[in-house]
């Protein structure tokens, strides 16, 4: 099994899932945007902080500083917020260029305050990184890079052009140029590394959110199908009674009807009634043997149902069960467990050479299912990352070079792993140590968890 990430589209994933595929353009990576209300609240906090700092330094500490010019810059931020409040609704989703402009204004306004109050010697100079970090968390890379370049350029200018830092006794403080250069470098590093880190975390969070949405779609579809099976069985049962009445009436009419066209019509009607009965029996069987959404299902029945769609593809599926003197576990049929297990079995079949072995073991403590194929195994560089969404490692079983074409979405094993872990399972993935190789996936549950599920 060279790759255990099955294409979700091939495993009955809903059509809604197509919208969750990774977009090709970088600007489309983020589906979320920056709300105007969020940005305005952040600016109000900045305005309050800047005002308190100016009042404290000029009033309480009695330092000499350009108060009028400084408060003029604060007033500019206030006027911008008031204008935005009047011009746009609070729930406005900002387009990319507008969000970049507003964050750029915050950088320029803060740089102006720093230029009037000591430049990079001012301890608040580190706040230059804040608008860039906000942009990195919510905007695509291109506008974030533009904001970072603007912040770094203004920080570089502040290292040379600024008014003296307000200080005790109105005596200007003279910091060594090397120390100021260190502050400049620290600010640039803060802007760069913090923005990159926040952008990466935000991207992974969005990717995980999309993958979990796909998982919910799959689970909803499987549950819906199970519910339809149950409803179909109930409908077949209800239709059985009137159909029996029709069959009885046709039989009585055939007995009394003379030979001729009427008798032929009655025979045709009887044949069609019999055909309807056969169809209803097939539909009614959908609700039997654990297929109803709340029916009990043993471990062996679960494995058989999960493996059934993947037989007759030229790969033998061998199922073995071993109980350690305890009854075989059974619980309510779970579409999530069924889909997750079926997805893993399908991948094993896809990448096996000739055979897939499924072994179920249980005792008083644990219940486990081990799925092993006789394929080439999982590439060693991919093995530690299995289970991550959008892991692109698709490789065909018939590829003699065992090359990866980097087209898979990687959601198959993520969805299966998520659904199984929701049931309390732990999943172990490794390569077999034997000469014939192959991948080995073990799914384990605490016996107490399954017993509790059976009761509930």
N, C-alpha and C positions, 0 to 999 in steps of 0.2 A: 504494500500500500504506500506508494511513493508520496501520496498527498491526501490528507484526510479532510480537505476543505471542499465540500461538494458545492457545485453551483446551485444556489437556492432555487433558481428558476426551473431546474430539473427535478426538484423535490416538492412540487406542488406549493410553492410560495405564491401568495396572492399577487395579482397584477399591481396592487398598490406598492409593492416592494420595488418596482422599477424606479420609482421616484426617489428611492434612497440610495441609488448607485452614486459612487463618488463622481462629482462633476469634473469635467476635464479642465476647465479654466480655473486658475487660482482665485480669481475674484468671486467665484461661485462656491467656494468651499464652505463659507459660513452662511448658513441659512438664517441665523439670527442677525439682528441689526442693533443699532444704538437708538434708544428712545430719547426724544427731546427732553422729556421730563427728567430722565436720569441725568443727563448732562447738565441741565439747569440746576438740579439739586446739588450736584458736585460743585458747580460754580458758586452757588450761594454759600456753601461751606467754605470755599476758598475766600470769598469776599469777607465773610465773618472772621476767618482766621487772619487775613491780611489787615483788616481794620483793627482787630485787637492787638496785633503785633505793633502797628504804627502808634496806636494810642499808648500802649505800654512803654515803648521806647521813648516817644517824645514827651509824654505826660508824666508817667511814674518815674522813669529813669532820668528824665530831663536831658536826654541826648539831643544834640543839634542835628537835624536832618531836614531835607526838603519836604516838609509836610504837605504843602499845597500841591506840588507836582505828584507826590506819591498818592494822595487821595484822589487826584484827578484820574490816575490810572485805575484805581479801585472803582471810581464812579463810572468809568467807561465799561467795566464789566457789569455793573449794576444796570446801566442803560441797555446793554445788549440783552440781558436777561428780561428786562421789562419789554423790550421790543419783541422778543421771541414769544413772550407770554401773550401779547396782543395779536401777534401775526399768525401763530400756529396753535392748534390744539395740543394739549399736554401729551396725548397719546400718539403724536406724530412719530412715525418711524423714519429716522433721518436717512436720506440717501448718502451714499458713500462720500461724494464730494463735499456735501454740506457738513457731515460729521468731521471730516478732515479739516475743513475751514474753521469750525468752531474750536476744535482742539488746538489747531494752530494759533488761533487768537489767544487762547489761554497761555500757550508757551510764550508768545510775544509779550503779552501783558505782564507775565511774571518776570520775563527778562528785563522789561522796562523798570519794574520795581527794584530789581537787583542792581541795575545800572545806577539808580539813584541812591542806593544804600550799600555800597561796598563791593558790588560784583560778586565774584566767586569767593571773596573773603567772608561774605555773609553766610551764616550757618544754614539759612533756608535755601541756599542754592541747590541743594539736593532735590528740592521739589520740582526742578526742571524735568525730571524723569516721569512725573505723575501723568501728564497728558499722553505721553508716549505709551505708558503701560496701559492706560485706559483704551487707547486705540488698538494696542496689540491684542487685548482680550476680546474685542468686538468687531474689528475691521479686518479685511483681507491684508495680505503682506504688503502690497504696493503702497497704499496710503500710510500704513504703519512705518514703512521705511522712509517715506517722505517726512513724516513727523519726527522721526529719529534724526534725520539729516538736519532739519530745522533746529531742533534742540541742541545738537552738537555744534552747529555753526554759531548760534547765539551764545552758547557757553564759551566758545573760543573767543568771540568778540569781548565778552565780559571779562576775560582774563587780562585784557589790555585797556579797555575803555570803560571806566566807571568812576563815580564819585567816591570819596573816601568813606570808609565804614564808620558810622557813628560810634563814638567811644566815650569813656569816662573823661570828664573835664574838657570835652570837645577837642581832645588831642587825637589826631589821626593815628591809627595803628598801622605800623609798617611791617607787614609779613614778608619773610624771605621769598624771593621769586621762585626758588625751588619748591617751597611749600605750596605756593599758589599753583605751580605747575602740577604738583601732586593732586591738589584738589580738582583741577581741570581734568586730569586723567581719570580720577575716581568717578567724576560725574559722567564722563563719556562711557566708562565701563559700566556704570550703573544703568545708563540709558540702554546700552546695547544688550547686555546680558539679561537684565530684568525683562526687557521687552521680548527677547527671544524666548526666555523661559515661560513667560505668561502666554505668549502666542502659542507655544507648543502645548501647554496644558489646556488652553481653550480649545485648540484643534482636536486634541484627544478626547476631551469631554464631549464635543459635538459629534465626533465619530462614534463614541460609545452610545450617545443618545440615539443616533440614527440606527445603530445596530439593535439596541433594545426595542426601538419602535418596530423594526422588522421582526423581532422575536414575538412581540405582542400580536402582530398581524398573523404570523404563522400559527400561534396558539389559538387565536380567535377563529381562524379558518378550520383548524382541526376540530375544535369544539363544535363549530357550526355544522361540520359534516357529520359528527357523531349525533348531534341533535336531529339532523335531517333523517339519519338512519332510524332513529327511534320513532320519529313522527311517521315515517313511511311504514314501519312495521305496525304501528297503531292503526294507520289508515287501512292497511291491508286486512287487519283483523276485523275492522268495522265493515269493510266491503264484503267480507266472506259470507255474512249472513244473507244479505239480499241476493248475492250471486247463487247461493245454495237454493234459495227459493225459486229463482229463475230456472235453474237446472232441473228442479223437481217439476215445474210446470211444463217445461219443454219435453221432459220424459213422458208425462201423462198425455200430452198432445200427440207425441209420436205414436203412442200405443193406439190411439183412436183414429189417427189420420189415415185415409186411404192412400194407396200408392199413386204417385203422380208428382206434379210440381210442388205441391204443398209439402209432401213428405221429404223431397229433396231440400227444400228450404229449412225444414225443421232439423234435418241432419246437419246442415251447414251451421245452423244456430247452435246446436248441441256441441259441435266441434269448437266453435268460437267460445262458448261458455267454458269448455274444458281448458282451452288455451288461456282464458282469463284466470282460471283457477291456478294453473301452473305459474303464471306471472305473479299472482298474489302470494303464492307459496314462496317464491324467490324473494319477493320484497319483504315478506314477513320474516324470512330468515335473517334479515339485517339486524333485527333486534334480538336475536338469539345468541347464546353462547358468549355473553359478555360484550356484545357490540353496542348495547344501549349505553348512554353516557354515564349512568350511575350503577352499572352492573359490576359485580365482582369479577376479578380476573386473576388467575393463578400466574406464577412466574413463568411456567412453561407456556401457557396460553399467550402471555405477553410477547415472549420471544418468537413464538410461531407466527403470531399476527404481524409483528414488525418485520420478520424475514420473508413472509409470504410474497410480497410484491417483487422481491428481488431474486427469486428463483428463475430457472429456465433462461439464464443468460450465459450459459456455458461455464459457470462456476458452481461447484458443488458447495452447498451450505450444510454443514454437519452440526447438529445440536445435541449436546450432552448435558445431563443434569446429575448432580451429586448432592444428596442431603445427608447430613451427619446425624441421622437418627431423629430428626425433627420434622414436623409436618411441612409440606411445601408452602411457602408464603403466598398469600393472596390478598389483594386489596381492590379498592374501587378502580375501575378502568380510568386511566388518566391519558387524555390526548397528548399532553405535554411529554410524558414519559414515552409514550408510543412513538411520537414524532422524533424525539431526540434519539431513541434507540434505533429507529428505522433509518435515520440519516446516517448514523455511524455504520450500520450494516451495509447500506448502499455504497458508501465510500469504500468499504472493505471489498465488496464485490467488484467495484469499478477497477480497483488496482491490484486485485489478486491475480495470480497466474491461473490456478486451477481450483483452489479450495479456500473456503472460509470456515473456521471452527468457532462455534459459539458455545461456551461452557458456562453453565449456571451452577453456583455452589451456595449452600446456605447451612447455617447452624443456628444455635441459640443466640449468637451475638451479631452476626453480620449476614448480609445477602449480597452476592456479587455476580456480575455478568462479565465474562472476558471474551472479547472479539479479536480473533487473530486471523490474518491473511498470510498467504505465501508469496507476497509480492516482494519488491526490492527494499521496502522499508522507508522510513521517513528520513529525508536528508538531515544530517546532523546539525546544520546551521539553522534549519527551520524548527527542529524539535522543541527548543525552549520557548518559541514564540507561538506555538499552536494554542488556539483559543482566543487570540486577539482578533477583533473585527477588522475587516478590510485587509487581511494579510494575503498578499498576492503571490501565490506559489503554485498555480495550477500546472499540472504535468500529466500527460496522457499515459495510460498503461502501455500503449504500443510504441512509445517513443524510445528507440534504442539508445539514444544518447543520454536518456534520463535528464533532459534539459527542462528548465522551467521557463514558461513563456510569459509569466508575469501578467496574466489576464484575469485570474480568479479574484473574486471579491473577498473570499475568506470568511464569509458569514455563516457558511454551513456548519462548521464545527463550533463556532461561537454560539449559534442558536441552539444547537444540540446540547452543548455544555451548559448553557444558561438554563434551559428547560429542565435538564436532569438535576442540576444543582438546586433548583427551586424545590425539588421533591426531597431534598436532603442528601443527595448522592455526592460522592467524591469521585473524581475521574483521574485516572493515571494513564499516561500515554508514553510508550517506550518502543524501542525496537527489540525484536527477539534476538536472543544471544545465539540461538542454534544456527547451523550452517545454512538452512533454507531461508533464513531471514524473515522478513515480514514485520508489519507493525502489530503491536499488541495494545489494545485499549481495555482497561478494566474499570467497570462502573460498580461502586460499592455503596450500600446503604446500611446503616445500623438497623438491626432487626426490630428494635423498639420503635423506630420511626415508621416502618412499614406496618407494624401491628397497630400503632395508633391511627394511621391513615385508614386501615381496614375497619376500625371501630367507628371513626368519624365519617 
